[in-house]
Amino acid sequence: MELSLSGTTYTQELQVRAPGRINIIGEHTDYNLGYVLPAAIDKGITFRIGTHSGTRCRLDAANLDQSYVFDIADIPGPEADMPGWARYLVGVVAELQAAGHTVGGFDAAFGGDIPIGSGLSSSAALECGLAWGLDQLYGLGLDRMALAQAAQRAEHTYPGVKCGLMDQFASLHGQAGQVVRLDCRSLDFAYFPFDTETYRLVLFNTKVEHSLAGSEYNTRRLQCEEGVLRLQAFFPDIASLRDVSPDMLAAHAGDLPEIIYQRCAHVVHENARVLATCDALAAGNLAAVGSHMFASHDSLQHQYEVSCEELDFLVDQVREDPAVLGARMMGGGFGGCTLNLVQREAVPALQKRIEAAYSARYGRAPETYIVRIMDGVGDVQ
């Protein structure tokens, strides 16, 4: 995408590409300090950023033909009236400034190919692309983890979504051909090779858009916190659901309200599925990876209750297909995409079949994306 700035004389310019992400498994575990297994993908957002000697900051959303201007000396707060997309970016600047980092005036134009509301984390790509670009241009000296954490805080404060760290981490730490397991408590991470030649990662987008701030995302987080508080009566040393084993939870299922038990059960068993998936990848056993993906979807559908009819329909359509090793909903839920692990040769026929079945059921075709695992945020040469 050709991006142009407003014409001011710039002291420095930089073009940055920030990828979206997929998550192989480990959904709604990050804010419970558990494990996730994401990867950066070849859909993302490109920024052109120019610095200047003034205090004006101009943000241009090329895809939307919208702009937002503010002053670096008087950054608008979360209560200010601004476009929804601008909240992610203004929040990043505010967080960098609040952490004591000096950022001057700049113009930033951006555009990309991540479908909004698809569960591919366009919001994290927005945040991380700008954060990395400003770090480079202003010599802030922040490492990628610190940038991810600043972007996460921005999303908490400005859009008001109490997200975990996974999306920002994946956008910044991705490596081509690798998925990365993040321990959201210790922040240790490890890479695992993922074969996307023999098998392809295929996304079917329901085109049901979700708004995490307006959905039950924050409610789920509160329910998990309630589960921890109740379980601490029996296990005083636990600090999060990460500390709860399946046996511990089962022993006190009757001591929890049913809905709280179900929420906790998803998180506790999803953490175990992430570790088992990593073992399967290390052994080259993609069939086992697929089995864990199906189990993850079932848990998200029935225990965490963040799926929707369209997502469940798409997963059910591939359960008995021998060319599909696994499938599940991906992202915060209530819409977006399913992620499917599909034999390479079978992708065209599967795409045709799924699009026809979905169109017959819902009167519209799903969008299909075949994604590759790519490097994280970086400059565009």
C-alpha positions in Angstrom: 0.0 0.0 0.0 1.3 3.4 -0.9 1.2 5.7 2.1 1.9 9.4 2.0 2.3 11.9 4.8 0.8 15.4 5.0 3.7 17.3 3.5 5.5 18.7 6.5 9.3 18.7 6.4 10.4 15.7 8.4 13.6 15.2 10.4 13.3 11.4 10.0 11.0 9.0 8.3 10.4 5.2 8.7 8.1 2.7 7.2 7.0 -0.1 9.5 5.1 -3.4 9.0 3.2 -4.8 12.0 1.6 -8.2 11.6 -1.6 -9.6 12.9 -1.5 -12.9 14.7 -3.1 -16.3 14.9 -3.2 -18.4 18.0 -2.8 -22.1 17.5 -4.2 -22.8 21.0 -4.5 -21.2 24.4 -7.6 -18.9 24.3 -8.5 -16.7 27.2 -5.5 -18.1 29.2 -3.3 -15.0 28.9 -5.0 -12.8 31.3 -5.1 -15.8 33.7 -1.3 -15.9 33.5 -1.3 -19.1 31.7 0.2 -20.3 28.4 -0.5 -19.3 24.8 0.8 -20.4 21.4 0.5 -17.7 18.9 2.3 -16.7 15.6 2.6 -13.6 13.6 1.1 -13.9 10.1 1.4 -12.3 6.6 -1.6 -10.0 7.1 -0.8 -6.8 8.9 -0.7 -3.0 9.0 1.9 -0.8 7.4 2.8 2.6 8.8 4.7 5.5 7.4 5.9 7.7 10.3 7.7 11.1 10.0 9.0 13.1 12.9 9.2 16.9 13.0 10.2 19.8 15.3 6.6 20.8 16.3 4.2 19.3 18.9 1.4 18.3 16.5 0.6 14.6 16.0 -1.4 13.6 13.0 -2.8 10.1 12.5 -4.2 9.2 9.0 -6.2 6.0 8.6 -5.8 5.4 4.8 -8.3 2.6 4.6 -11.0 4.7 6.2 -10.0 8.1 4.8 -10.1 9.5 8.4 -7.7 11.6 10.4 -7.2 12.6 14.0 -4.9 15.3 15.3 -3.7 16.0 18.8 -0.9 17.8 20.6 2.0 15.9 22.2 2.0 18.5 25.0 -1.6 17.9 25.8 -2.5 14.3 25.0 -6.3 13.6 25.1 -7.4 11.3 27.9 -9.5 8.1 27.5 -12.7 10.1 28.0 -12.0 12.4 25.0 -14.1 12.1 21.8 -12.1 10.5 19.1 -12.5 7.7 16.5 -12.4 4.2 17.8 -9.2 3.3 15.9 -7.4 6.4 17.2 -7.8 5.3 20.8 -5.3 2.5 20.3 -2.7 4.9 18.9 -3.2 7.8 21.2 -3.1 5.3 24.1 0.3 4.1 22.9 1.7 7.6 22.9 0.2 8.3 26.3 1.7 5.2 27.8 5.1 5.9 26.4 5.0 9.4 27.9 3.6 8.2 31.2 6.6 5.8 31.5 9.0 8.8 31.2 9.9 8.4 27.5 10.3 11.6 25.4 8.3 11.5 22.2 8.0 14.6 20.0 5.7 15.6 17.2 5.1 13.2 14.4 2.7 12.3 11.5 1.7 8.7 10.9 -0.3 7.3 8.0 -1.3 3.6 8.1 -3.3 1.0 6.2 -3.4 -2.7 6.0 -5.1 -6.0 5.0 -6.3 -7.3 8.4 -10.1 -7.7 8.3 -11.5 -5.7 11.3 -13.3 -7.8 13.8 -11.9 -11.1 12.4 -10.0 -12.1 15.5 -6.6 -11.6 13.9 -5.8 -8.7 16.2 -5.7 -5.6 14.1 -5.7 -3.6 17.4 -2.4 -5.1 18.5 -0.9 -4.5 15.1 -1.9 -0.9 15.3 -0.5 -0.5 18.8 2.7 -2.4 18.2 3.5 -0.8 14.8 3.3 2.7 16.2 5.1 1.8 19.4 8.0 0.2 17.6 8.3 3.0 15.1 8.4 5.7 17.7 11.0 3.7 19.7 13.2 3.5 16.6 12.7 7.2 15.6 13.2 8.7 19.0 15.8 6.2 20.3 13.8 5.2 23.3 15.8 2.0 23.8 12.9 -0.3 24.7 13.1 -4.0 24.0 10.2 -5.8 22.3 8.7 -7.1 25.6 8.6 -3.6 27.0 6.9 -2.3 23.9 4.4 -5.2 24.1 3.6 -4.3 27.6 3.2 -0.6 26.8 0.8 -1.5 24.0 -1.2 -3.8 26.3 -1.5 -1.0 28.9 -2.7 1.3 26.1 -5.5 -1.1 25.2 -6.5 -1.4 28.9 -6.7 2.4 29.3 -8.1 3.9 26.1 -10.4 1.3 24.4 -11.0 -0.2 27.9 -10.4 -3.8 26.9 -8.6 -5.7 29.8 -6.7 -7.9 27.3 -3.8 -10.2 28.2 -0.4 -9.8 26.6 -0.6 -12.4 23.9 -1.6 -10.3 20.9 1.0 -7.6 21.4 3.6 -10.2 22.3 3.0 -12.2 19.1 3.0 -9.1 16.8 6.4 -8.1 18.1 8.1 -11.5 18.7 6.9 -13.5 15.7 9.4 -15.5 13.7 8.9 -17.0 10.2 8.0 -20.6 10.3 7.7 -20.7 14.1 5.0 -20.6 16.7 6.0 -19.2 20.1 4.8 -20.4 23.5 4.6 -17.6 26.0 4.3 -18.2 29.7 2.2 -15.2 30.6 3.3 -15.3 34.2 7.1 -15.5 33.9 7.2 -14.0 30.4 9.5 -16.8 29.3 9.0 -18.0 25.8 10.1 -20.7 23.4 9.8 -21.3 19.7 8.5 -24.4 18.0 8.7 -25.2 14.2 5.3 -25.4 12.5 5.0 -27.1 9.1 2.8 -24.9 6.9 3.9 -26.6 3.6 2.4 -30.1 4.0 -0.5 -28.6 6.0 -1.9 -25.1 5.6 -3.4 -22.8 8.1 -6.8 -21.8 6.7 -9.1 -19.2 8.3 -12.8 -19.0 7.5 -14.2 -15.6 8.6 -17.8 -15.7 9.7 -18.0 -12.0 8.9 -19.8 -11.7 12.2 -18.0 -8.7 13.7 -17.3 -8.5 17.4 -16.4 -5.6 19.7 -14.4 -7.0 22.7 -15.1 -3.9 24.8 -18.8 -4.2 24.2 -18.9 -8.0 24.5 -18.6 -10.2 27.6 -14.8 -10.3 27.4 -14.3 -8.3 30.6 -17.1 -10.3 32.3 -15.2 -13.5 31.6 -12.1 -12.0 33.2 -14.1 -11.1 36.3 -15.6 -14.6 36.5 -12.1 -16.1 36.5 -11.0 -13.7 39.2 -14.0 -14.8 41.3 -13.0 -18.4 40.8 -9.6 -17.7 42.1 -11.0 -15.9 45.2 -13.2 -18.9 46.0 -10.5 -21.5 45.5 -8.1 -19.5 47.7 -10.3 -20.6 50.6 -8.9 -24.1 50.0 -5.5 -23.3 48.4 -4.3 -20.0 49.9 -1.1 -20.0 47.8 -2.8 -19.7 44.4 -2.6 -16.3 42.8 -4.3 -17.1 39.4 -6.0 -20.0 37.6 -2.5 -20.7 36.3 -1.8 -22.2 39.7 -4.8 -24.5 39.7 -4.4 -28.1 38.4 -7.3 -30.1 36.9 -7.3 -32.3 40.1 -7.5 -29.3 42.4 -10.4 -27.9 40.4 -12.3 -31.2 40.3 -11.9 -31.7 44.1 -13.8 -28.4 44.7 -16.2 -28.3 41.8 -19.1 -28.5 44.2 -17.8 -25.4 46.1 -18.1 -23.1 43.1 -21.2 -21.7 41.4 -21.7 -23.8 38.2 -21.0 -20.9 35.8 -17.8 -20.0 37.7 -16.7 -23.7 37.7 -17.2 -23.9 33.9 -15.2 -20.8 33.3 -12.4 -22.1 35.4 -12.5 -25.5 33.9 -11.9 -24.1 30.4 -8.9 -22.1 31.5 -7.3 -24.9 33.6 -7.7 -27.5 30.9 -6.7 -25.1 28.1 -3.4 -24.5 29.8 -2.8 -28.3 29.7 -3.8 -28.4 26.0 -1.1 -25.7 25.2 1.6 -27.8 26.8 0.4 -31.0 25.2 0.3 -29.2 21.8 3.9 -28.1 22.2 5.0 -31.7 23.0 3.1 -32.8 19.8 4.9 -30.1 17.7 8.3 -31.1 19.1 7.5 -34.7 18.1 6.2 -33.7 14.6 2.7 -35.1 15.5 0.3 -32.7 13.7 -2.6 -35.1 14.1 -2.3 -34.6 17.9 -2.2 -30.9 17.4 -5.4 -31.0 15.5 -7.1 -33.1 18.1 -6.2 -30.5 20.8 -7.6 -27.8 18.5 -11.0 -29.5 18.3 -11.0 -30.0 22.1 -10.2 -26.3 22.6 -13.2 -25.3 20.4 -15.6 -27.5 22.3 -14.4 -26.0 25.6 -14.8 -22.4 24.3 -18.2 -23.3 23.0 -19.7 -25.1 26.0 -17.6 -24.0 29.1 -16.4 -20.5 28.3 -19.4 -19.7 26.1 -17.6 -17.3 23.8 -18.5 -18.9 20.5 -21.5 -18.2 18.3 -23.7 -20.2 16.0 -21.7 -19.3 12.9 -18.4 -20.4 14.4 -19.8 -23.6 15.6 -21.3 -24.3 12.2 -17.9 -23.9 10.5 -16.1 -26.2 12.9 -18.8 -28.8 12.7 -18.5 -28.7 8.9 -14.9 -30.0 9.0 -15.0 -32.4 12.0 -15.4 -35.5 9.8 -13.2 -34.3 6.9 -10.1 -36.5 6.8 -8.1 -33.7 5.2 -8.7 -31.4 8.2 -6.6 -32.3 11.3 -8.2 -29.7 13.6 -10.3 -26.6 13.8 -11.4 -24.1 16.4 -12.7 -20.6 16.9 -9.9 -18.1 17.4 -9.7 -14.8 19.2 -11.9 -13.3 21.9 -15.0 -14.8 20.5 -18.6 -13.9 19.5 -17.5 -13.8 15.9 -14.4 -13.6 13.8 -12.7 -16.6 12.3 -12.2 -20.3 12.7 -8.6 -21.7 12.3 -8.2 -24.9 10.4 -5.2 -27.2 9.9 -5.7 -28.6 6.4 -3.8 -30.8 4.0 -2.3 -28.6 1.4 -3.8 -30.4 -1.7 -7.2 -30.4 -0.1 -7.5 -26.6 0.5 -9.2 -25.6 -2.8 -11.9 -28.2 -2.5 -12.5 -27.5 1.1 -12.8 -23.8 0.5 -15.3 -24.4 -2.2 -17.4 -26.7 0.0 -17.3 -24.5 3.1 -18.2 -21.4 1.1 -21.2 -23.1 -0.5 -22.4 -24.6 2.8 -22.1 -21.3 4.7 -23.8 -19.4 1.9 -26.7 -21.8 1.9 -27.1 -21.5 5.7 -26.5 -17.8 6.2 -27.0 -16.2 2.8 -23.5 -14.9 2.6 -20.1 -16.5 1.8 -17.4 -16.5 4.5 -14.1 -14.9 3.6 -11.2 -17.4 3.3 -7.6 -16.6 4.2 -4.6 -19.0 3.8 -2.0 -17.5 6.1 1.7 -18.0 6.5 3.7 -17.6 9.7 6.0 -14.5 9.4 8.4 -12.3 11.3 7.1 -9.8 13.9 7.2 -6.0 13.7 10.0 -4.5 11.7 10.9 -1.8 9.2 10.1 -2.1 5.5 13.2 -1.9 3.3 
